[in-house]
Amino acid sequence: MILGAALVAGALSLFLYNTRQEQAAEQSSQQLMPILIEEIQEQQQSGQAPTTYEQPVGTPIEHLDPEAFEMTEVEIDGYLYIGYLSIPSAGLELPVMSDWDYTRLRVAPCRYCGSVRGEDLVIMAHNYARHFGGLSSLSEGDSVTFTDMDGITTVYQVVAHDILQPTAVEEMTSGDFDLTLFTCTYGGRSRVTVYCDLVQDD
């Protein structure tokens, strides 16, 4: 009985800890979004930010200058951000950090690798309810947009789902899709992965 009580107490403590982490992450994202949008507006008003990419997204990679793959970064509260992700069907607008580590992931989704212009952007986040906890519920055809720190918005749509093992790095970063979103399953044994492709202008 004592052992059982200890296990229940441990499980409750873990649940409360995870709940606090999730609430803190949601609050951080909510507080960051207006700051991020203001930073984008300031970039645009300064006249230094381009209003569109010099060569449209979808231009063959081999025709792009290497500098085209670099994304503008802006520092907020000690972290670098590359823009924000919008998933209307899930009611989400989330800031995206330039680099990832486990500390950063407790604040906001992070770029795992790639770029918009490289058509291989991969974004990761914890499975918090207001981060990527609802990825598996997205449907093919759902719209996903990414707005960079220059204020340029790129539109994607969901084309496929997968469940990958943590060791499946090549499948995650192969560049076969223009945008990849992923998060851990509960327990962390697998990765819920959503693949998106660019919506081309007619």
C-alpha positions in Angstrom: 0.0 0.0 0.0 2.8 2.4 0.8 4.5 1.6 -2.5 1.2 2.2 -4.3 0.6 5.5 -2.6 4.2 6.6 -3.5 3.6 5.7 -7.1 0.3 7.7 -7.2 2.0 10.6 -5.5 4.9 10.5 -8.1 2.5 10.4 -11.0 0.5 13.3 -9.6 3.6 15.3 -9.1 4.7 14.6 -12.7 1.3 15.6 -14.0 1.3 18.9 -12.1 4.9 19.6 -13.3 3.9 19.0 -16.9 0.8 21.1 -16.6 2.8 24.0 -15.2 5.3 23.7 -18.0 2.5 23.7 -20.6 0.8 26.7 -19.1 4.1 28.6 -19.0 4.7 27.8 -22.6 1.3 28.9 -23.7 1.7 32.2 -21.8 5.1 32.8 -23.3 3.8 32.3 -26.8 0.9 34.7 -26.2 3.2 37.3 -24.8 5.7 36.9 -27.6 3.3 37.2 -30.6 2.5 41.0 -30.3 6.2 41.7 -29.7 7.1 39.7 -32.7 4.5 41.4 -34.9 5.7 44.8 -33.7 9.3 43.9 -34.6 8.2 42.8 -38.1 6.3 46.1 -38.6 9.4 48.0 -37.5 11.6 46.1 -39.9 9.1 47.0 -42.7 8.9 50.7 -41.7 12.7 50.9 -41.6 12.8 50.3 -45.4 15.4 47.7 -44.9 13.1 44.7 -45.2 12.2 43.4 -48.7 8.5 43.4 -49.5 8.8 40.2 -51.5 11.5 37.7 -52.3 13.8 38.8 -55.1 13.0 35.5 -56.8 9.6 33.9 -56.0 9.4 31.0 -53.7 9.3 27.9 -55.9 12.2 29.1 -58.1 14.5 26.1 -58.7 17.0 25.8 -55.9 19.9 25.8 -58.4 18.9 29.2 -59.6 19.1 30.8 -56.2 22.1 32.7 -54.7 23.4 31.0 -51.6 22.6 34.1 -49.6 18.9 33.7 -50.5 18.7 30.8 -48.1 19.5 32.9 -45.0 16.6 34.1 -42.9 16.4 37.4 -41.1 16.7 36.9 -37.4 15.6 39.3 -34.6 16.6 39.0 -31.0 13.8 39.1 -28.4 14.5 38.5 -24.7 17.9 36.9 -25.5 16.6 34.5 -28.2 16.7 34.8 -32.0 13.4 34.5 -33.9 12.9 33.9 -37.7 9.1 34.6 -37.8 5.8 33.0 -36.8 3.7 30.0 -37.9 -0.1 30.2 -38.4 -2.4 27.2 -38.5 -5.9 28.6 -38.8 -7.7 25.2 -38.5 -6.1 24.7 -35.1 -6.5 28.4 -34.0 -2.7 28.7 -33.6 -0.2 31.5 -34.1 3.2 30.6 -32.8 6.6 32.4 -32.7 9.4 30.3 -34.1 13.0 30.5 -32.8 16.0 30.3 -35.2 17.7 27.5 -33.3 16.6 24.7 -31.0 17.5 23.2 -27.7 15.3 21.9 -24.8 15.3 25.2 -23.0 14.1 27.1 -26.1 11.4 24.4 -26.8 9.9 25.2 -23.4 9.3 28.8 -24.6 8.3 28.4 -28.3 8.5 26.2 -31.4 12.0 26.1 -33.0 13.6 25.7 -36.4 15.2 22.2 -36.5 16.8 22.9 -39.9 16.2 24.4 -43.3 14.7 27.6 -44.6 11.7 29.0 -46.5 13.7 29.7 -49.6 15.5 26.3 -49.5 12.0 24.8 -49.5 13.1 22.5 -46.7 12.1 24.2 -43.5 11.6 21.9 -40.5 10.0 23.2 -37.3 9.7 21.3 -34.1 7.8 21.9 -30.8 6.7 20.2 -27.7 3.4 18.4 -27.6 1.8 21.1 -25.4 -1.9 21.6 -26.3 -1.2 25.1 -27.5 2.0 24.3 -29.3 2.1 21.1 -31.5 -0.1 18.9 -29.4 -2.8 18.9 -32.1 -0.6 18.1 -35.1 -2.2 14.7 -35.6 -5.6 16.3 -36.0 -4.6 18.4 -39.0 -6.2 17.2 -42.3 -4.8 17.1 -45.8 -5.5 20.4 -47.5 -5.4 22.4 -44.2 -3.6 25.8 -44.7 -0.4 26.5 -42.9 1.4 29.9 -43.3 4.9 31.1 -42.2 5.6 34.8 -41.9 9.2 35.7 -41.7 10.8 38.6 -39.9 10.7 40.7 -43.1 6.9 40.3 -43.1 6.8 38.0 -46.1 4.2 35.3 -45.8 4.5 31.9 -47.5 1.4 29.7 -47.8 1.5 25.9 -47.5 -1.0 23.1 -47.3 -0.9 19.8 -45.4 -0.2 16.9 -47.8 0.7 14.0 -45.5 1.2 12.6 -42.0 3.6 10.1 -40.6 4.8 8.6 -37.3 8.6 8.4 -37.3 11.1 6.9 -34.9 13.5 9.4 -33.1 16.4 7.9 -35.2 14.6 8.7 -38.5 16.6 12.0 -39.0 17.1 11.5 -42.8 13.3 11.1 -43.4 12.7 14.3 -41.4 15.3 16.4 -43.1 15.4 15.0 -46.7 13.8 18.1 -48.2 11.1 16.1 -50.0 8.5 18.5 -48.6 8.6 22.3 -48.4 7.6 22.5 -44.7 7.8 19.8 -42.1 6.3 20.1 -38.6 6.9 17.5 -35.9 6.5 16.8 -32.2 6.9 13.9 -29.8 4.2 11.5 -29.0 3.3 11.3 -25.3 6.1 9.3 -23.7 8.5 10.5 -26.4 9.0 7.2 -28.2 7.9 8.5 -31.7 7.5 11.7 -33.7 4.2 12.9 -35.0 5.1 14.4 -38.3 3.1 16.6 -40.7 4.3 17.4 -44.2 3.3 20.5 -46.1 3.9 21.7 -49.7 3.8 25.2 -51.1 0.6 26.6 -52.5 1.7 27.9 -55.9 0.1 31.1 -57.3 -2.0 30.5 -60.4 
